[in-house]
Amino acid sequence: MLVAKHGLGFKSPSHHEIRVKYLKQQAEKTSLVLEEHKLYWKKNGCTIMTNGWTERRRMIMLNFLVNSSKGSVFWKSIDASDTCKTTEKSFKMMDDVVEEVREEDVI
């Protein structure tokens, strides 16, 4: 529908433009949004959230998110298939994320 708004002769972006130019622009926008969240965390604090699941091939995937009253931010995913077997290893993964975010900002 949106392409039709541009009428006949609309030239869509090339594969290269999408893969390089627009991806770079979006990555820069995402970095700016993340920096805004980090400043907010520094002032007001944040919490770390995680969820996990076992996929069809028996891989254990863990997602880590950072949450504050400004909103939730996806931090990273980890393939924990080989590391999620003990409490100590699970704690180590969470502790690493806390340090990456900034321990002083996590409440």
A tleap script that builds the chain and sets N, CA, C and O, in Angstrom:
source leaprc.protein.ff14SB
mol = sequence {
  NMET LEU VAL ALA LYS HIE GLY LEU GLY PHE
  LYS SER PRO SER HIE HIE GLU ILE ARG VAL
  LYS TYR LEU LYS GLN GLN ALA GLU LYS THR
  SER LEU VAL LEU GLU GLU HIE LYS LEU TYR
  TRP LYS LYS ASN GLY CYS THR ILE MET THR
  ASN GLY TRP THR GLU ARG ARG ARG MET ILE
  MET LEU ASN PHE LEU VAL ASN SER SER LYS
  GLY SER VAL PHE TRP LYS SER ILE ASP ALA
  SER ASP THR CYS LYS THR THR GLU LYS SER
  PHE LYS MET MET ASP ASP VAL VAL GLU GLU
  VAL ARG GLU GLU ASP VAL CILE
}
set mol.1.N position { 0.814 -1.197 0.000 }
set mol.1.CA position { 0.000 0.000 0.000 }
set mol.1.C position { 0.864 1.270 0.000 }
set mol.1.O position { 0.570 2.210 -0.738 }
set mol.2.N position { 1.910 1.307 0.809 }
set mol.2.CA position { 2.730 2.502 0.885 }
set mol.2.C position { 3.479 2.753 -0.419 }
set mol.2.O position { 3.693 3.906 -0.795 }
set mol.3.N position { 3.874 1.700 -1.106 }
set mol.3.CA position { 4.569 1.870 -2.388 }
set mol.3.C position { 3.635 2.520 -3.393 }
set mol.3.O position { 4.070 3.340 -4.201 }
set mol.4.N position { 2.372 2.168 -3.354 }
set mol.4.CA position { 1.397 2.727 -4.284 }
set mol.4.C position { 1.259 4.240 -4.114 }
set mol.4.O position { 0.925 4.936 -5.073 }
set mol.5.N position { 1.509 4.753 -2.920 }
set mol.5.CA position { 1.443 6.192 -2.686 }
set mol.5.C position { 2.435 6.957 -3.546 }
set mol.5.O position { 2.199 8.117 -3.884 }
set mol.6.N position { 3.535 6.325 -3.899 }
set mol.6.CA position { 4.585 6.989 -4.669 }
set mol.6.C position { 4.320 6.958 -6.167 }
set mol.6.O position { 4.991 7.656 -6.927 }
set mol.7.N position { 3.359 6.164 -6.596 }
set mol.7.CA position { 2.960 6.145 -7.991 }
set mol.7.C position { 3.881 5.343 -8.889 }
set mol.7.O position { 4.860 4.742 -8.447 }
set mol.8.N position { 3.531 5.357 -10.165 }
set mol.8.CA position { 4.324 4.637 -11.160 }
set mol.8.C position { 5.719 5.230 -11.244 }
set mol.8.O position { 5.910 6.430 -11.047 }
set mol.9.N position { 6.664 4.401 -11.530 }
set mol.9.CA position { 8.030 4.869 -11.674 }
set mol.9.C position { 8.810 4.894 -10.376 }
set mol.9.O position { 9.986 5.259 -10.361 }
set mol.10.N position { 8.162 4.507 -9.282 }
set mol.10.CA position { 8.872 4.464 -8.001 }
set mol.10.C position { 10.021 3.469 -8.104 }
set mol.10.O position { 9.832 2.325 -8.516 }
set mol.11.N position { 11.205 3.918 -7.728 }
set mol.11.CA position { 12.377 3.054 -7.758 }
set mol.11.C position { 12.679 2.622 -6.330 }
set mol.11.O position { 13.022 3.441 -5.476 }
set mol.12.N position { 12.549 1.343 -6.090 }
set mol.12.CA position { 12.809 0.842 -4.735 }
set mol.12.C position { 14.305 0.870 -4.448 }
set mol.12.O position { 15.117 0.847 -5.373 }
set mol.13.N position { 14.672 0.920 -3.169 }
set mol.13.CA position { 16.094 0.932 -2.830 }
set mol.13.C position { 16.760 -0.368 -3.264 }
set mol.13.O position { 16.131 -1.425 -3.297 }
set mol.14.N position { 18.020 -0.269 -3.590 }
set mol.14.CA position { 18.767 -1.458 -4.001 }
set mol.14.C position { 19.072 -2.328 -2.786 }
set mol.14.O position { 18.943 -1.896 -1.641 }
set mol.15.N position { 19.473 -3.544 -3.062 }
set mol.15.CA position { 19.873 -4.459 -1.998 }
set mol.15.C position { 21.020 -3.840 -1.189 }
set mol.15.O position { 21.043 -3.927 0.039 }
set mol.16.N position { 21.955 -3.224 -1.881 }
set mol.16.CA position { 23.098 -2.597 -1.216 }
set mol.16.C position { 22.641 -1.453 -0.302 }
set mol.16.O position { 23.112 -1.341 0.830 }
set mol.17.N position { 21.723 -0.602 -0.788 }
set mol.17.CA position { 21.231 0.510 0.039 }
set mol.17.C position { 20.579 -0.009 1.318 }
set mol.17.O position { 20.815 0.522 2.404 }
set mol.18.N position { 19.770 -1.033 1.184 }
set mol.18.CA position { 19.082 -1.584 2.355 }
set mol.18.C position { 20.090 -2.210 3.307 }
set mol.18.O position { 20.026 -2.003 4.519 }
set mol.19.N position { 21.021 -2.978 2.748 }
set mol.19.CA position { 21.975 -3.744 3.544 }
set mol.19.C position { 23.027 -2.856 4.191 }
set mol.19.O position { 23.517 -3.173 5.275 }
set mol.20.N position { 23.384 -1.750 3.545 }
set mol.20.CA position { 24.463 -0.907 4.059 }
set mol.20.C position { 23.924 0.430 4.580 }
set mol.20.O position { 23.987 0.709 5.777 }
set mol.21.N position { 23.405 1.235 3.687 }
set mol.21.CA position { 23.002 2.601 4.039 }
set mol.21.C position { 21.908 2.622 5.106 }
set mol.21.O position { 22.075 3.259 6.146 }
set mol.22.N position { 20.797 1.939 4.861 }
set mol.22.CA position { 19.670 2.013 5.787 }
set mol.22.C position { 19.928 1.238 7.075 }
set mol.22.O position { 19.454 1.631 8.141 }
set mol.23.N position { 20.670 0.148 6.984 }
set mol.23.CA position { 21.026 -0.584 8.191 }
set mol.23.C position { 21.912 0.273 9.089 }
set mol.23.O position { 21.730 0.292 10.306 }
set mol.24.N position { 22.871 0.982 8.494 }
set mol.24.CA position { 23.745 1.856 9.267 }
set mol.24.C position { 22.944 2.983 9.921 }
set mol.24.O position { 23.166 3.308 11.088 }
set mol.25.N position { 22.012 3.577 9.172 }
set mol.25.CA position { 21.181 4.641 9.739 }
set mol.25.C position { 20.366 4.129 10.927 }
set mol.25.O position { 20.258 4.804 11.951 }
set mol.26.N position { 19.799 2.940 10.782 }
set mol.26.CA position { 18.979 2.389 11.859 }
set mol.26.C position { 19.831 2.030 13.065 }
set mol.26.O position { 19.399 2.215 14.203 }
set mol.27.N position { 21.032 1.520 12.834 }
set mol.27.CA position { 21.941 1.198 13.938 }
set mol.27.C position { 22.313 2.464 14.707 }
set mol.27.O position { 22.404 2.431 15.934 }
set mol.28.N position { 22.529 3.573 14.009 }
set mol.28.CA position { 22.846 4.836 14.665 }
set mol.28.C position { 21.673 5.328 15.503 }
set mol.28.O position { 21.865 5.804 16.622 }
set mol.29.N position { 20.448 5.215 14.965 }
set mol.29.CA position { 19.260 5.611 15.725 }
set mol.29.C position { 19.104 4.759 16.977 }
set mol.29.O position { 18.775 5.264 18.050 }
set mol.30.N position { 19.344 3.461 16.826 }
set mol.30.CA position { 19.232 2.550 17.962 }
set mol.30.C position { 20.261 2.891 19.027 }
set mol.30.O position { 19.952 2.850 20.218 }
set mol.31.N position { 21.470 3.223 18.621 }
set mol.31.CA position { 22.513 3.610 19.579 }
set mol.31.C position { 22.123 4.861 20.349 }
set mol.31.O position { 22.362 4.949 21.553 }
set mol.32.N position { 21.523 5.831 19.665 }
set mol.32.CA position { 21.083 7.054 20.347 }
set mol.32.C position { 19.996 6.761 21.376 }
set mol.32.O position { 20.020 7.305 22.480 }
set mol.33.N position { 19.050 5.910 21.020 }
set mol.33.CA position { 17.986 5.538 21.951 }
set mol.33.C position { 18.579 4.813 23.153 }
set mol.33.O position { 18.189 5.071 24.292 }
set mol.34.N position { 19.516 3.910 22.904 }
set mol.34.CA position { 20.155 3.179 23.997 }
set mol.34.C position { 20.901 4.136 24.924 }
set mol.34.O position { 20.858 3.969 26.143 }
set mol.35.N position { 21.583 5.132 24.368 }
set mol.35.CA position { 22.300 6.106 25.202 }
set mol.35.C position { 21.333 6.892 26.075 }
set mol.35.O position { 21.651 7.192 27.226 }
set mol.36.N position { 20.145 7.235 25.546 }
set mol.36.CA position { 19.127 7.920 26.351 }
set mol.36.C position { 18.715 7.044 27.532 }
set mol.36.O position { 18.581 7.524 28.658 }
set mol.37.N position { 18.514 5.754 27.258 }
set mol.37.CA position { 18.136 4.831 28.329 }
set mol.37.C position { 19.247 4.733 29.364 }
set mol.37.O position { 18.972 4.736 30.564 }
set mol.38.N position { 20.494 4.647 28.921 }
set mol.38.CA position { 21.614 4.529 29.859 }
set mol.38.C position { 21.704 5.743 30.784 }
set mol.38.O position { 21.973 5.601 31.976 }
set mol.39.N position { 21.477 6.934 30.231 }
set mol.39.CA position { 21.469 8.141 31.071 }
set mol.39.C position { 20.343 8.070 32.101 }
set mol.39.O position { 20.520 8.453 33.257 }
set mol.40.N position { 19.199 7.582 31.670 }
set mol.40.CA position { 18.058 7.440 32.569 }
set mol.40.C position { 18.378 6.429 33.670 }
set mol.40.O position { 18.064 6.663 34.837 }
set mol.41.N position { 19.006 5.296 33.299 }
set mol.41.CA position { 19.370 4.279 34.294 }
set mol.41.C position { 20.316 4.844 35.328 }
set mol.41.O position { 20.210 4.539 36.516 }
set mol.42.N position { 21.248 5.674 34.870 }
set mol.42.CA position { 22.231 6.260 35.779 }
set mol.42.C position { 21.532 7.131 36.833 }
set mol.42.O position { 21.935 7.161 37.995 }
set mol.43.N position { 20.502 7.820 36.414 }
set mol.43.CA position { 19.779 8.740 37.309 }
set mol.43.C position { 18.744 8.012 38.169 }
set mol.43.O position { 18.599 8.312 39.354 }
set mol.44.N position { 18.019 7.049 37.569 }
set mol.44.CA position { 16.865 6.457 38.244 }
set mol.44.C position { 16.986 4.970 38.546 }
set mol.44.O position { 16.146 4.420 39.258 }
set mol.45.N position { 18.005 4.311 38.022 }
set mol.45.CA position { 18.171 2.886 38.255 }
set mol.45.C position { 17.409 2.036 37.251 }
set mol.45.O position { 16.539 2.519 36.525 }
set mol.46.N position { 17.761 0.756 37.232 }
set mol.46.CA position { 17.126 -0.183 36.314 }
set mol.46.C position { 17.189 -1.584 36.915 }
set mol.46.O position { 17.881 -1.813 37.907 }
set mol.47.N position { 16.476 -2.499 36.319 }
set mol.47.CA position { 16.521 -3.900 36.729 }
set mol.47.C position { 16.833 -4.762 35.507 }
set mol.47.O position { 16.596 -4.365 34.366 }
set mol.48.N position { 17.367 -5.946 35.776 }
set mol.48.CA position { 17.678 -6.891 34.716 }
set mol.48.C position { 16.598 -7.966 34.724 }
set mol.48.O position { 16.235 -8.488 35.778 }
set mol.49.N position { 16.097 -8.286 33.557 }
set mol.49.CA position { 15.106 -9.356 33.422 }
set mol.49.C position { 15.673 -10.394 32.462 }
set mol.49.O position { 16.439 -10.072 31.554 }
set mol.50.N position { 15.283 -11.635 32.678 }
set mol.50.CA position { 15.701 -12.687 31.765 }
set mol.50.C position { 14.558 -13.671 31.563 }
set mol.50.O position { 13.738 -13.894 32.454 }
set mol.51.N position { 14.526 -14.243 30.394 }
set mol.51.CA position { 13.620 -15.354 30.139 }
set mol.51.C position { 14.356 -16.343 29.259 }
set mol.51.O position { 15.307 -15.980 28.567 }
set mol.52.N position { 13.928 -17.561 29.283 }
set mol.52.CA position { 14.612 -18.568 28.500 }
set mol.52.C position { 13.668 -19.637 28.007 }
set mol.52.O position { 12.545 -19.767 28.493 }
set mol.53.N position { 14.120 -20.382 27.065 }
set mol.53.CA position { 13.338 -21.480 26.531 }
set mol.53.C position { 14.282 -22.480 25.881 }
set mol.53.O position { 15.432 -22.173 25.567 }
set mol.54.N position { 13.765 -23.677 25.690 }
set mol.54.CA position { 14.509 -24.709 24.985 }
set mol.54.C position { 13.853 -24.869 23.627 }
set mol.54.O position { 12.657 -25.144 23.530 }
set mol.55.N position { 14.642 -24.696 22.586 }
set mol.55.CA position { 14.079 -24.798 21.246 }
set mol.55.C position { 14.067 -26.245 20.777 }
set mol.55.O position { 14.514 -27.140 21.494 }
set mol.56.N position { 13.560 -26.471 19.581 }
set mol.56.CA position { 13.367 -27.822 19.061 }
set mol.56.C position { 14.637 -28.665 19.058 }
set mol.56.O position { 14.588 -29.870 19.305 }
set mol.57.N position { 15.758 -28.039 18.781 }
set mol.57.CA position { 17.023 -28.782 18.735 }
set mol.57.C position { 17.673 -28.894 20.110 }
set mol.57.O position { 18.854 -29.224 20.223 }
set mol.58.N position { 16.893 -28.618 21.149 }
set mol.58.CA position { 17.332 -28.722 22.537 }
set mol.58.C position { 18.327 -27.647 22.938 }
set mol.58.O position { 19.006 -27.788 23.955 }
set mol.59.N position { 18.428 -26.568 22.156 }
set mol.59.CA position { 19.272 -25.436 22.547 }
set mol.59.C position { 18.537 -24.627 23.608 }
set mol.59.O position { 17.343 -24.360 23.480 }
set mol.60.N position { 19.246 -24.248 24.638 }
set mol.60.CA position { 18.671 -23.397 25.682 }
set mol.60.C position { 19.065 -21.963 25.366 }
set mol.60.O position { 20.249 -21.628 25.372 }
set mol.61.N position { 18.087 -21.118 25.091 }
set mol.61.CA position { 18.324 -19.717 24.754 }
set mol.61.C position { 17.838 -18.838 25.901 }
set mol.61.O position { 16.739 -19.027 26.422 }
set mol.62.N position { 18.671 -17.877 26.285 }
set mol.62.CA position { 18.314 -16.911 27.325 }
set mol.62.C position { 18.341 -15.508 26.737 }
set mol.62.O position { 19.301 -15.131 26.065 }
set mol.63.N position { 17.304 -14.745 26.986 }
set mol.63.CA position { 17.256 -13.334 26.611 }
set mol.63.C position { 17.448 -12.505 27.868 }
set mol.63.O position { 16.915 -12.830 28.929 }
set mol.64.N position { 18.211 -11.437 27.740 }
set mol.64.CA position { 18.397 -10.499 28.842 }
set mol.64.C position { 17.869 -9.144 28.403 }
set mol.64.O position { 18.194 -8.661 27.318 }
set mol.65.N position { 17.047 -8.532 29.258 }
set mol.65.CA position { 16.480 -7.223 28.998 }
set mol.65.C position { 16.772 -6.327 30.184 }
set mol.65.O position { 16.922 -6.801 31.310 }
set mol.66.N position { 16.851 -5.028 29.927 }
set mol.66.CA position { 17.033 -4.048 30.990 }
set mol.66.C position { 15.733 -3.252 31.063 }
set mol.66.O position { 15.242 -2.741 30.057 }
set mol.67.N position { 15.191 -3.160 32.264 }
set mol.67.CA position { 13.898 -2.518 32.436 }
set mol.67.C position { 14.011 -1.328 33.389 }
set mol.67.O position { 14.720 -1.380 34.394 }
set mol.68.N position { 13.304 -0.268 33.053 }
set mol.68.CA position { 13.170 0.897 33.930 }
set mol.68.C position { 11.811 1.519 33.624 }
set mol.68.O position { 11.083 1.045 32.752 }
set mol.69.N position { 11.482 2.567 34.338 }
set mol.69.CA position { 10.198 3.215 34.063 }
set mol.69.C position { 10.205 3.911 32.695 }
set mol.69.O position { 9.149 4.307 32.202 }
set mol.70.N position { 11.371 4.062 32.085 }
set mol.70.CA position { 11.451 4.603 30.721 }
set mol.70.C position { 11.053 3.548 29.689 }
set mol.70.O position { 10.659 3.884 28.573 }
set mol.71.N position { 11.159 2.267 30.066 }
set mol.71.CA position { 10.801 1.178 29.165 }
set mol.71.C position { 11.806 0.040 29.252 }
set mol.71.O position { 12.793 0.119 29.983 }
set mol.72.N position { 11.545 -1.006 28.506 }
set mol.72.CA position { 12.427 -2.166 28.468 }
set mol.72.C position { 13.287 -2.135 27.219 }
set mol.72.O position { 12.835 -1.739 26.144 }
set mol.73.N position { 14.543 -2.561 27.378 }
set mol.73.CA position { 15.496 -2.585 26.274 }
set mol.73.C position { 16.055 -3.997 26.176 }
set mol.73.O position { 16.503 -4.559 27.175 }
set mol.74.N position { 16.033 -4.571 24.983 }
set mol.74.CA position { 16.675 -5.859 24.775 }
set mol.74.C position { 18.173 -5.656 24.899 }
set mol.74.O position { 18.734 -4.765 24.260 }
set mol.75.N position { 18.837 -6.485 25.727 }
set mol.75.CA position { 20.277 -6.353 25.909 }
set mol.75.C position { 21.023 -7.364 25.054 }
set mol.75.O position { 21.870 -6.992 24.242 }
set mol.76.N position { 20.704 -8.664 25.239 }
set mol.76.CA position { 21.366 -9.680 24.421 }
set mol.76.C position { 20.709 -11.036 24.628 }
set mol.76.O position { 19.941 -11.236 25.569 }
set mol.77.N position { 21.023 -11.955 23.738 }
set mol.77.CA position { 20.634 -13.355 23.859 }
set mol.77.C position { 21.885 -14.190 24.020 }
set mol.77.O position { 22.942 -13.858 23.484 }
set mol.78.N position { 21.757 -15.273 24.761 }
set mol.78.CA position { 22.876 -16.176 24.977 }
set mol.78.C position { 22.407 -17.602 24.708 }
set mol.78.O position { 21.343 -18.015 25.170 }
set mol.79.N position { 23.216 -18.350 23.954 }
set mol.79.CA position { 23.000 -19.784 23.830 }
set mol.79.C position { 23.597 -20.392 25.086 }
set mol.79.O position { 24.817 -20.486 25.215 }
set mol.80.N position { 22.743 -20.805 26.008 }
set mol.80.CA position { 23.193 -21.307 27.306 }
set mol.80.C position { 23.129 -22.825 27.374 }
set mol.80.O position { 23.093 -23.392 28.466 }
set mol.81.N position { 23.114 -23.482 26.240 }
set mol.81.CA position { 22.989 -24.933 26.207 }
set mol.81.C position { 24.060 -25.630 27.032 }
set mol.81.O position { 23.783 -26.631 27.693 }
set mol.82.N position { 25.271 -25.110 26.997 }
set mol.82.CA position { 26.372 -25.758 27.711 }
set mol.82.C position { 26.670 -25.129 29.057 }
set mol.82.O position { 27.510 -25.636 29.800 }
set mol.83.N position { 25.996 -24.028 29.391 }
set mol.83.CA position { 26.366 -23.318 30.613 }
set mol.83.C position { 25.258 -23.217 31.644 }
set mol.83.O position { 25.511 -22.808 32.777 }
set mol.84.N position { 24.063 -23.572 31.287 }
set mol.84.CA position { 22.911 -23.315 32.159 }
set mol.84.C position { 22.602 -24.499 33.081 }
set mol.84.O position { 21.473 -24.622 33.556 }
set mol.85.N position { 23.553 -25.346 33.337 }
set mol.85.CA position { 23.277 -26.569 34.090 }
set mol.85.C position { 23.381 -26.398 35.602 }
set mol.85.O position { 22.824 -27.198 36.354 }
set mol.86.N position { 24.085 -25.371 36.051 }
set mol.86.CA position { 24.249 -25.202 37.493 }
set mol.86.C position { 23.833 -23.796 37.917 }
set mol.86.O position { 23.806 -22.863 37.114 }
set mol.87.N position { 23.515 -23.676 39.186 }
set mol.87.CA position { 23.139 -22.380 39.738 }
set mol.87.C position { 24.289 -21.395 39.635 }
set mol.87.O position { 24.073 -20.218 39.347 }
set mol.88.N position { 25.510 -21.863 39.867 }
set mol.88.CA position { 26.669 -20.978 39.816 }
set mol.88.C position { 26.864 -20.396 38.414 }
set mol.88.O position { 27.150 -19.208 38.265 }
set mol.89.N position { 26.709 -21.227 37.404 }
set mol.89.CA position { 26.883 -20.748 36.028 }
set mol.89.C position { 25.773 -19.778 35.645 }
set mol.89.O position { 26.015 -18.786 34.957 }
set mol.90.N position { 24.549 -20.069 36.095 }
set mol.90.CA position { 23.438 -19.149 35.820 }
set mol.90.C position { 23.677 -17.806 36.495 }
set mol.90.O position { 23.451 -16.753 35.898 }
set mol.91.N position { 24.136 -17.848 37.741 }
set mol.91.CA position { 24.449 -16.618 38.458 }
set mol.91.C position { 25.545 -15.842 37.740 }
set mol.91.O position { 25.464 -14.619 37.631 }
set mol.92.N position { 26.565 -16.533 37.252 }
set mol.92.CA position { 27.682 -15.878 36.553 }
set mol.92.C position { 27.183 -15.139 35.305 }
set mol.92.O position { 27.615 -14.019 35.033 }
set mol.93.N position { 26.284 -15.760 34.556 }
set mol.93.CA position { 25.737 -15.092 33.361 }
set mol.93.C position { 24.999 -13.814 33.758 }
set mol.93.O position { 25.187 -12.768 33.138 }
set mol.94.N position { 24.163 -13.899 34.788 }
set mol.94.CA position { 23.413 -12.724 35.231 }
set mol.94.C position { 24.367 -11.664 35.769 }
set mol.94.O position { 24.195 -10.478 35.488 }
set mol.95.N position { 25.363 -12.077 36.534 }
set mol.95.CA position { 26.335 -11.138 37.079 }
set mol.95.C position { 27.099 -10.422 35.963 }
set mol.95.O position { 27.362 -9.224 36.062 }
set mol.96.N position { 27.449 -11.142 34.917 }
set mol.96.CA position { 28.138 -10.528 33.766 }
set mol.96.C position { 27.269 -9.453 33.123 }
set mol.96.O position { 27.766 -8.389 32.755 }
set mol.97.N position { 25.981 -9.726 32.989 }
set mol.97.CA position { 25.071 -8.737 32.393 }
set mol.97.C position { 24.964 -7.512 33.298 }
set mol.97.O position { 24.968 -6.382 32.809 }
set mol.98.N position { 24.870 -7.722 34.593 }
set mol.98.CA position { 24.807 -6.597 35.536 }
set mol.98.C position { 26.046 -5.721 35.370 }
set mol.98.O position { 25.940 -4.494 35.354 }
set mol.99.N position { 27.206 -6.334 35.247 }
set mol.99.CA position { 28.442 -5.561 35.070 }
set mol.99.C position { 28.459 -4.830 33.726 }
set mol.99.O position { 28.924 -3.693 33.652 }
set mol.100.N position { 27.963 -5.463 32.669 }
set mol.100.CA position { 27.910 -4.818 31.349 }
set mol.100.C position { 27.014 -3.578 31.389 }
set mol.100.O position { 27.353 -2.537 30.827 }
set mol.101.N position { 25.870 -3.705 32.059 }
set mol.101.CA position { 24.913 -2.595 32.129 }
set mol.101.C position { 25.480 -1.469 32.983 }
set mol.101.O position { 25.350 -0.307 32.598 }
set mol.102.N position { 26.073 -1.742 34.069 }
set mol.102.CA position { 26.729 -0.906 35.065 }
set mol.102.C position { 26.135 -1.250 36.412 }
set mol.102.O position { 24.997 -0.901 36.726 }
set mol.103.N position { 26.918 -1.927 37.179 }
set mol.103.CA position { 26.460 -2.419 38.485 }
set mol.103.C position { 25.864 -1.309 39.340 }
set mol.103.O position { 24.899 -1.537 40.070 }
set mol.104.N position { 26.432 -0.107 39.253 }
set mol.104.CA position { 25.941 1.017 40.056 }
set mol.104.C position { 24.518 1.428 39.679 }
set mol.104.O position { 23.819 2.041 40.486 }
set mol.105.N position { 24.085 1.099 38.464 }
set mol.105.CA position { 22.762 1.515 37.992 }
set mol.105.C position { 21.673 0.467 38.240 }
set mol.105.O position { 20.484 0.776 38.149 }
set mol.106.N position { 22.069 -0.755 38.550 }
set mol.106.CA position { 21.106 -1.848 38.714 }
set mol.106.C position { 20.627 -1.875 40.159 }
set mol.106.O position { 21.425 -1.906 41.096 }
set mol.107.N position { 19.309 -1.863 40.318 }
set mol.107.CA position { 18.726 -1.915 41.658 }
set mol.107.C position { 17.977 -3.226 41.852 }
set mol.107.O position { 17.412 -3.463 42.920 }
savepdb mol mol.pdb
quit
